[in-house]
Amino acid sequence: MKDFLKKRYNILIPVFLLIVILIAVILYAKEYRDNRYAEEKDVNVYQYFGGNKMEYTAVIGRNKSNVILSYKNKNFDVNLDSTPIYLSDSPSVIFPKEMNMVFPLDDKQYRVNVLSEIYLKNDLYYLNIRNFDKTCDHAFLYDGKNTYFFIDEVDIVLPDNIIHLSPMSYVNCSYLNFLEYYDKESDTYNQIDITSIDSVIIQNDYMKVDVTTDKVIYEKDFTLLTTDFSVLKKITDKDE
């Protein structure tokens, strides 16, 4: 065997290197196909701006793992802020900006990448981004400014009224003295004058959130929601 290797040393080394290069090329091509190459499709979507429903066609690029890699408008220009994008033909929501995902029961907050998607499958809600496709129980999303997206059903608690919101709904406090909310089930957008209200509480059986002061309220304490997402761990680093 030693004599065989010595005689063919000059041939075996190039052959070995060629095999290594071929394996690397094959692995890279597979990774590119599965995770980087985006197959683009026209998708009907809608968003609400100032109470007006804007329906349009978007070109969405997904990889082989169904992760969204690109998003662009087709019909007309839409200024994409953190307003959730709803797919018209499926129970899915896309978030065009980076978000803070809050888990009130654990008192934890995580950074979620741009173009993350929440979808419904077998009565469970999943968060889907690159390297992460898992259920997202007992959580909500916050844009660091004025928008709160609630995965589960919640109640807006007012001094003289309680407004129920279905799952996949959101509220926005960006307008002075007004709170706007979108209810997914009824597909309605409404506005509340909160001039005379000190705070607006949104709650369900596992959380209580003051959306006017951006904090999660506990029995004897509270946690301010983070607006600087750079200090947060990525959702992909979340412990099981």
C-alpha positions in Angstrom: 0.0 0.0 0.0 2.8 2.4 0.8 4.5 1.7 -2.5 1.2 2.2 -4.3 0.7 5.6 -2.6 4.3 6.7 -3.3 4.0 5.9 -7.0 0.7 7.6 -7.4 1.2 10.5 -4.9 1.3 13.2 -7.6 -2.0 11.9 -9.1 -3.9 11.2 -5.8 -3.4 14.6 -4.3 -5.1 16.5 -7.2 -7.9 13.8 -7.4 -8.5 14.2 -3.6 -8.6 18.0 -3.9 -11.0 17.7 -6.9 -13.3 15.5 -4.8 -13.3 18.0 -2.0 -14.1 20.9 -4.3 -16.9 18.9 -5.9 -18.4 18.1 -2.5 -18.2 21.8 -1.5 -19.9 22.9 -4.8 -22.7 20.4 -4.3 -23.3 21.4 -0.7 -23.3 25.1 -1.6 -25.6 24.5 -4.5 -28.0 22.7 -2.2 -27.8 25.4 0.4 -28.4 28.1 -2.2 -31.4 26.2 -3.7 -33.0 25.5 -0.3 -32.3 28.8 1.6 -31.2 31.6 -0.8 -32.9 31.1 -4.1 -36.3 32.8 -4.0 -39.1 31.6 -6.2 -41.3 34.6 -6.8 -45.1 34.6 -7.0 -47.8 37.2 -7.3 -49.9 37.2 -4.1 -53.0 39.2 -3.2 -52.5 41.1 0.1 -54.0 44.0 2.0 -53.1 46.5 4.7 -55.0 49.3 6.5 -53.7 52.8 6.3 -55.6 55.5 8.2 -58.7 53.3 8.3 -58.6 52.6 4.6 -58.2 49.1 3.3 -55.5 49.0 0.6 -55.7 45.8 -1.5 -52.9 45.1 -4.0 -50.7 42.5 -5.5 -47.3 41.8 -4.1 -44.4 39.8 -5.5 -43.2 37.5 -2.7 -40.1 35.4 -3.1 -39.8 32.3 -1.0 -37.1 29.7 -0.7 -37.6 25.9 -0.8 -38.3 26.0 3.0 -41.1 28.5 2.4 -39.3 31.3 4.1 -39.9 34.8 2.7 -36.8 36.3 1.3 -38.1 39.2 -0.7 -41.2 41.4 -0.9 -42.1 44.1 -3.4 -45.3 45.8 -4.5 -46.6 45.3 -8.0 -49.6 47.5 -8.6 -48.4 50.8 -7.0 -46.0 52.2 -4.4 -46.7 51.4 -0.8 -44.6 52.9 1.9 -43.9 49.9 4.0 -43.7 50.7 7.7 -44.5 48.2 10.5 -48.2 47.9 9.5 -48.9 44.2 9.2 -49.5 42.7 5.8 -52.3 40.2 5.5 -52.4 37.6 2.8 -55.9 37.6 1.2 -56.1 33.9 0.5 -54.5 32.3 3.5 -54.3 32.8 7.3 -50.9 34.5 7.3 -49.4 37.8 8.2 -46.1 39.3 7.1 -44.2 41.9 9.1 -42.2 44.2 6.8 -40.0 45.6 9.6 -38.0 44.2 12.5 -40.2 43.4 15.5 -39.9 42.7 19.2 -41.6 39.4 20.2 -42.7 39.5 23.8 -43.4 36.5 26.0 -45.2 37.9 29.0 -45.3 34.6 31.0 -41.5 34.3 30.8 -41.0 38.1 31.0 -38.7 37.7 27.9 -38.3 39.8 24.7 -36.6 38.7 21.4 -35.7 40.4 18.1 -37.5 39.1 15.1 -36.1 39.6 11.6 -37.6 41.7 8.8 -40.1 39.7 6.6 -41.1 37.4 9.4 -44.4 35.6 8.9 -47.0 34.3 11.3 -49.3 31.6 9.9 -52.1 29.3 11.1 -51.7 25.5 10.7 -53.8 22.8 12.5 -55.2 25.4 14.9 -51.7 26.5 16.0 -49.8 29.7 15.1 -46.3 29.5 13.8 -43.5 32.1 13.4 -41.6 31.5 10.2 -38.2 33.1 9.4 -34.9 31.7 8.3 -33.7 28.9 10.6 -36.9 29.2 12.7 -40.3 27.7 12.1 -42.0 27.0 15.4 -45.2 27.6 17.3 -45.5 31.0 19.1 -47.8 30.4 22.0 -48.5 33.1 24.6 -46.8 36.0 22.8 -47.4 39.2 21.0 -45.3 41.5 18.7 -44.4 45.1 19.2 -42.8 47.4 16.7 -40.9 49.6 19.2 -43.2 52.5 18.6 -47.0 52.3 18.5 -48.1 49.0 16.9 -49.0 45.9 18.9 -49.9 42.7 17.1 -51.7 40.1 19.2 -51.5 36.4 18.1 -54.2 35.4 20.5 -57.6 36.9 21.2 -57.5 39.9 23.6 -59.8 42.5 25.1 -59.3 46.3 25.0 -60.4 47.4 28.5 -61.9 50.9 28.6 -63.5 52.7 31.6 -67.0 52.2 30.1 -66.5 49.5 27.5 -64.7 46.3 26.6 -63.8 45.6 23.0 -63.0 42.1 22.0 -60.4 41.4 19.3 -60.0 38.1 17.5 -56.6 36.4 17.0 -54.2 38.0 14.5 -55.5 41.5 15.3 -53.6 44.7 16.2 -53.8 48.1 17.7 -52.0 51.3 16.9 -51.4 54.3 19.2 -49.5 56.6 16.7 -52.2 59.3 16.5 -52.4 61.8 19.4 -55.4 61.0 21.7 -56.6 58.2 19.5 -56.2 54.5 19.5 -56.9 52.6 16.3 -57.5 48.9 16.2 -58.0 46.3 13.5 -60.1 43.1 14.1 -59.1 40.3 11.8 -62.2 38.2 12.1 -64.6 41.0 11.2 -62.1 42.7 8.9 -62.9 46.1 10.4 -60.8 49.0 11.4 -62.0 51.5 14.1 -60.8 54.4 16.1 -61.3 55.3 19.8 -60.9 58.8 21.3 -58.8 58.3 24.4 -58.3 61.9 25.3 -59.9 61.5 28.8 -58.4 58.1 29.4 -55.2 57.8 31.5 -54.2 54.4 30.1 -55.5 51.7 27.8 -55.1 48.2 29.0 -55.2 45.2 26.6 -55.4 41.8 28.3 -56.4 38.2 28.1 -56.0 35.3 30.5 -52.2 35.4 30.5 -51.1 39.0 30.1 -52.0 42.7 30.8 -50.4 45.3 28.6 -50.6 49.1 28.9 -50.3 50.3 25.3 -50.2 53.9 26.2 -47.1 53.5 28.3 -45.6 50.5 26.6 -45.3 48.2 29.5 -46.4 44.7 30.5 -48.1 44.8 33.9 -47.6 42.1 36.5 -49.3 41.7 39.9 -46.7 43.7 41.8 -44.4 45.0 39.1 -44.2 45.9 35.4 -41.7 45.5 32.5 -41.0 48.3 30.0 -41.0 47.1 26.4 -37.7 47.5 24.6 -37.5 49.9 21.7 -33.8 49.3 21.0 -33.9 45.9 19.3 -30.2 45.7 19.0 -30.0 44.8 22.7 -32.4 41.8 22.3 -31.4 38.2 21.7 -32.6 36.9 18.3 -35.7 34.7 18.4 -33.6 32.0 16.8 -31.6 31.9 20.1 -34.7 31.4 22.2 -34.5 28.5 24.6 -37.0 25.7 24.1 
